[in-house]
């Protein structure tokens, strides 16, 4: 028996999966046409097997909306020629880092004066330096 090269091995191993992958891509496109943009961004088609469509929702709020839309969505898919016996919605959070929000508190003139007065009462230390830095932070803005 001759060893197969890697390319032919991969082609033979993947070829049974191609029809399912194509079906999922088609379903994704069709379903995207029926869903509002916010739900499209927050959900994805996970599987289609024996007439059942499984949709992953990013959070429980999206899942609740999708479950409300499921009967109409099922009807739309049937009208589009898909044999759909049910739609299952599961919560599956995406691994996205939370958006970084830059926080910047603006101190009033009085607050800066109070911090300077506090720093005058403190002995020379890293705490005194931190309080002075905070007191000077917004001086150019006011």
C-alpha positions in Angstrom: 0.0 0.0 0.0 1.4 3.4 -1.0 1.2 6.3 1.4 -1.2 9.1 0.2 0.1 12.6 0.0 -1.4 15.1 2.5 -3.5 16.9 -0.1 -5.3 13.8 -1.3 -5.8 12.7 2.3 -7.4 16.0 3.3 -9.5 16.1 0.2 -10.8 12.6 0.9 -11.5 13.5 4.5 -13.2 16.8 4.0 -15.3 16.0 0.9 -18.2 14.4 2.9 -18.4 17.7 4.9 -18.7 20.0 1.9 -22.4 19.6 1.2 -23.3 20.3 4.9 -21.0 23.4 4.9 -22.6 24.7 1.7 -26.1 24.1 3.2 -25.1 26.1 6.3 -23.7 29.0 4.2 -26.9 29.1 2.2 -29.0 29.0 5.4 -26.9 31.8 6.8 -27.5 34.0 3.8 -31.3 33.2 3.7 -31.8 33.8 7.4 -29.7 37.0 7.3 -32.2 38.3 4.8 -35.1 37.8 7.3 -33.4 39.1 10.5 -32.8 42.7 11.6 -29.2 43.8 11.4 -28.7 43.8 15.2 -29.8 40.1 15.4 -27.7 39.2 12.4 -24.6 40.5 14.2 -25.4 38.8 17.4 -26.3 35.4 16.2 -25.0 32.6 13.9 -26.2 29.4 12.3 -24.7 26.5 14.2 -26.2 23.5 12.5 -28.9 22.1 10.3 -29.7 18.4 10.8 -32.8 16.4 10.0 -34.8 19.6 9.3 -33.9 21.3 12.6 -32.0 24.6 12.4 -29.8 25.5 15.4 -29.0 29.1 16.0 -26.4 30.4 18.5 -27.3 33.7 20.2 -24.7 35.9 21.7 -26.7 36.5 24.9 -30.0 35.7 26.5 -31.7 38.9 25.2 -30.8 38.0 21.6 -32.0 34.4 22.2 -35.3 35.7 23.5 -35.8 37.9 20.4 -34.9 35.0 18.1 -37.3 32.6 19.9 -40.1 35.1 19.3 -39.2 35.3 15.7 -38.7 31.6 15.2 -42.2 30.6 14.0 -42.1 33.3 11.3 -38.5 32.5 10.4 -39.4 28.9 10.1 -42.3 29.8 7.7 -40.0 32.0 5.7 -37.5 29.2 5.3 -40.1 26.7 4.2 -41.3 29.2 1.6 -37.7 29.5 0.4 -37.6 25.8 -0.2 -35.9 24.5 3.0 -37.4 21.5 4.9 -37.4 23.0 8.4 -39.2 21.1 11.1 -38.0 23.4 14.0 -35.7 26.1 15.1 -33.7 25.8 18.3 -32.0 28.8 19.8 -29.0 28.4 22.2 -27.0 31.0 24.0 -23.4 30.8 23.0 -21.4 33.9 24.0 -18.7 34.9 21.6 -15.1 35.3 22.8 -14.9 39.0 22.1 -13.0 41.2 24.5 -15.2 43.8 26.1 -14.9 47.2 24.5 -12.4 49.4 26.3 -13.9 52.6 27.6 -11.5 55.4 28.4 -12.6 57.0 31.6 -11.6 60.6 32.3 -13.0 62.4 35.3 -12.7 66.2 35.2 -12.0 67.8 38.5 -13.5 71.1 39.4 -11.3 74.0 40.5 -12.5 73.6 44.1 -11.6 69.8 44.0 -8.1 70.6 42.7 -7.6 73.2 45.5 -8.8 70.7 48.1 -6.3 68.1 46.8 -3.5 70.7 46.9 -4.4 71.5 50.5 -4.4 67.8 51.4 -1.0 67.4 49.8 0.4 70.2 51.9 -0.6 68.3 55.0 1.1 65.0 53.9 4.7 64.2 54.5 6.9 63.6 51.5 5.8 60.3 50.1 4.5 58.5 47.1 0.9 59.3 48.4 1.7 63.0 48.4 3.1 62.8 44.9 0.0 60.9 43.7 -2.3 63.5 45.2 -0.3 66.4 43.7 -0.4 64.7 40.3 -4.1 64.3 40.5 -4.5 67.9 41.6 -2.5 69.1 38.5 -4.1 66.8 36.0 -6.8 69.0 34.6 -5.2 72.5 35.2 -4.8 73.2 31.5 -8.5 72.5 30.8 -10.0 75.0 33.2 
